[in-house]
Amino acid sequence: MKRLRAFINGADIRRFRFWVQLGFFVLLVYGGYFLINLGQSLPTFSCGFNQPGRAGVCYLLPLQHQTHIPWDSIISWRGLGILTGLLTFVAWLFVFNKAWCGYACPLGTIQDWMTSLRQKLGIRYSTYSLDWFTRLKKIKYILLILLIVIPFLMANSVAGLPTLPEDMGTPFCKICPARMVIPAFTGDFSQWTVDFSTGTAATMTGLGMLVLGIFFIGGFINKRFFCFFCPMSALHSLFSKVALLKLRKDGSKCTRCGDCYRACDMQIKEIADDVESKTLIKDDCMMCFKCVASCPEEGALKASFMGIPIYESTEAGFFKRMTKRRKR
Amino acid sequence: MAEWRYWVIGFVLLSGGLAGSAQAEPVWFSDQPPDAEWAKRAHHAHGGMIERGRGGVYVKRLWLRAGGEPASAVYTQPADDASFGVFGIDGESLAPDLFKVASGGGITFPMPEEGFYNAYFIERSVEDAVLKTSIVKAEVLKHSCGEGHDPKLTASRMPPRDRAGVPLEIIRERLPGEDFHTRIRSGDKVGFRVHYKGSPAAGANVSLTTREGWTKQVVADADGRAVFKLIRDYYPAWNDFDKRHHEAFLVTAEYRVETPGELNGTPFEKAHYRATLPGIFYPSEVEYSSYLVGLIVALIAAALGAGGVFLYRLKHSRAGRERLQ
């Protein structure tokens, strides 16, 4: 058992993650061709526009459909539909927590591949200043609120104002780069258009193509660029505290060397600074566990499932990984 | 073979009694309400207009209309002795209700399950020793995204069905890769098969008429197939364009056989069958969407982003600052 633990703790998390991400990418982008269907409440970007390749549907798409609901229908079978969808989403999240972002999300995987390409080309990456980081991280919550409120305002008039136009339907999907990028991996470029049928449709789809252009540049020079703005990440964070998979920290063993912060693709400063909290799952965390791999302190950081440590920082593991990297 | 099936299903379809006379104008089903009062009850859904029944079950109301052109066809009422039937997902016979109101009439039926329902309305009469049979059919989709998108379920419920016992039937073939969300659009080629008592009706005259009255006629081939390319039939002012606009078409098949017989004691020497099947199609995406503009927008955004990053790095690097001075 000890040898098994030492083997796991000394593992190359980057390589492990690469293969898991590849597996999820194939499953979620091409699984539909093998009639795999994981439902429509997945807590990751298994894009609903990727037909027939998708093996399930990102929860944000049905959520936007479901919140397009008149007031008087909330207490009805339609309201029950919203509740069922949310409970299914939480059930998926309950198991893997935010590791859906770090290990399963196809759009996140594509951004990691863009980062690898940038590294190979020898171009240095960009980071946000702490000030900008604090400001930008609020955007995902704003997007989450808008993607619920806009469909609701399409079905309901508030204070006598006219309802929003139907072409604002699934507003987040209209600007989400996954709608364009993920179907492209199955040869479907039909979403790469601007829809001129109405002013609203032209604005929304034009905005979507604008975001796509920014996504390619941002994802190339900034690690996990889009994840800072992702409303799925915001929705995760509302329920992540109750999930079974956790990132734990023993502050008494932390020397605040900052290695974990430097390894973090999401620039989460608390991972190095916070020596008080037992559980460290910040809203931007994608549970990639690169912080655990980069920590040289015995048991300072650990990933645990149902309270059982599954991967923890060890001095031996740290030096093993460093030696391997130097050889490469 | 299996001639008995025609009797069994014929009994179900004709249980209301045989109708008085087949109408001179083609009669067909429409789910569009005749007036604003009825429109208030209807909701848009995948597959057309629906009403909601008890417990949220979709209820379809099909109105009978008479006239060869969808735009000008009038709402009509079914005869008291009309025969009608609806067949569900597994081909099971459902019990539709016949309704008659001041503005028209037709049938209603609940659609509890996902998939296609086939509704029929048959009228027969003998005129000048000719049996005239009008077979009105509608193929109605029930789909709600709230019930999920199981590809296995969808695939199992996509194949079109015909109905033994219906003398002449038009069956719409599915588009490649069609599912519950697929929209037929102008420019698409749509195939129909015409079956006479379950076998291909080779030589049947098949016509497709759009809402504005554009008509094309073809003769069904040896397999009973007729294929039409849907033309554009929607020319609004540019600022009134609606990509969700329902363009209507009506397919009519006519078939004659020299088979003597009798109907309710009235003999006839030949039979003339006329089947109708309505459908809707949408404007083609190429009419309102542009790849070119999309790519230009994305490229401009990418170029501005890349330029901005380059300038920012130049400004914030020592060498860059020196170069800029």
Boltz contact constraints between the chains, C-beta under 6 A:
constraints:
  - contact:
      token1: [A, 35]
      token2: [B, 151]
      max_distance: 6.0
  - contact:
      token1: [A, 35]
      token2: [B, 152]
      max_distance: 6.0
  - contact:
      token1: [A, 37]
      token2: [B, 150]
      max_distance: 6.0
  - contact:
      token1: [A, 37]
      token2: [B, 151]
      max_distance: 6.0
  - contact:
      token1: [A, 65]
      token2: [B, 145]
      max_distance: 6.0
  - contact:
      token1: [A, 77]
      token2: [B, 56]
      max_distance: 6.0
  - contact:
      token1: [A, 81]
      token2: [B, 146]
      max_distance: 6.0
  - contact:
      token1: [A, 192]
      token2: [B, 291]
      max_distance: 6.0
  - contact:
      token1: [A, 192]
      token2: [B, 294]
      max_distance: 6.0
  - contact:
      token1: [A, 193]
      token2: [B, 289]
      max_distance: 6.0
  - contact:
      token1: [A, 193]
      token2: [B, 290]
      max_distance: 6.0
  - contact:
      token1: [A, 193]
      token2: [B, 291]
      max_distance: 6.0
  - contact:
      token1: [A, 193]
      token2: [B, 294]
      max_distance: 6.0
  - contact:
      token1: [A, 194]
      token2: [B, 290]
      max_distance: 6.0
  - contact:
      token1: [A, 194]
      token2: [B, 293]
      max_distance: 6.0
  - contact:
      token1: [A, 194]
      token2: [B, 294]
      max_distance: 6.0
  - contact:
      token1: [A, 195]
      token2: [B, 289]
      max_distance: 6.0
  - contact:
      token1: [A, 196]
      token2: [B, 288]
      max_distance: 6.0
  - contact:
      token1: [A, 197]
      token2: [B, 241]
      max_distance: 6.0
  - contact:
      token1: [A, 197]
      token2: [B, 243]
      max_distance: 6.0
  - contact:
      token1: [A, 197]
      token2: [B, 288]
      max_distance: 6.0
  - contact:
      token1: [A, 206]
      token2: [B, 297]
      max_distance: 6.0
  - contact:
      token1: [A, 209]
      token2: [B, 294]
      max_distance: 6.0
  - contact:
      token1: [A, 209]
      token2: [B, 297]
      max_distance: 6.0
  - contact:
      token1: [A, 209]
      token2: [B, 298]
      max_distance: 6.0
  - contact:
      token1: [A, 210]
      token2: [B, 297]
      max_distance: 6.0
  - contact:
      token1: [A, 210]
      token2: [B, 301]
      max_distance: 6.0
  - contact:
      token1: [A, 212]
      token2: [B, 298]
      max_distance: 6.0
  - contact:
      token1: [A, 213]
      token2: [B, 298]
      max_distance: 6.0
  - contact:
      token1: [A, 213]
      token2: [B, 301]
      max_distance: 6.0
  - contact:
      token1: [A, 213]
      token2: [B, 302]
      max_distance: 6.0
  - contact:
      token1: [A, 214]
      token2: [B, 301]
      max_distance: 6.0
  - contact:
      token1: [A, 214]
      token2: [B, 305]
      max_distance: 6.0
  - contact:
      token1: [A, 216]
      token2: [B, 302]
      max_distance: 6.0
  - contact:
      token1: [A, 217]
      token2: [B, 302]
      max_distance: 6.0
  - contact:
      token1: [A, 217]
      token2: [B, 305]
      max_distance: 6.0
  - contact:
      token1: [A, 217]
      token2: [B, 306]
      max_distance: 6.0
  - contact:
      token1: [A, 221]
      token2: [B, 309]
      max_distance: 6.0
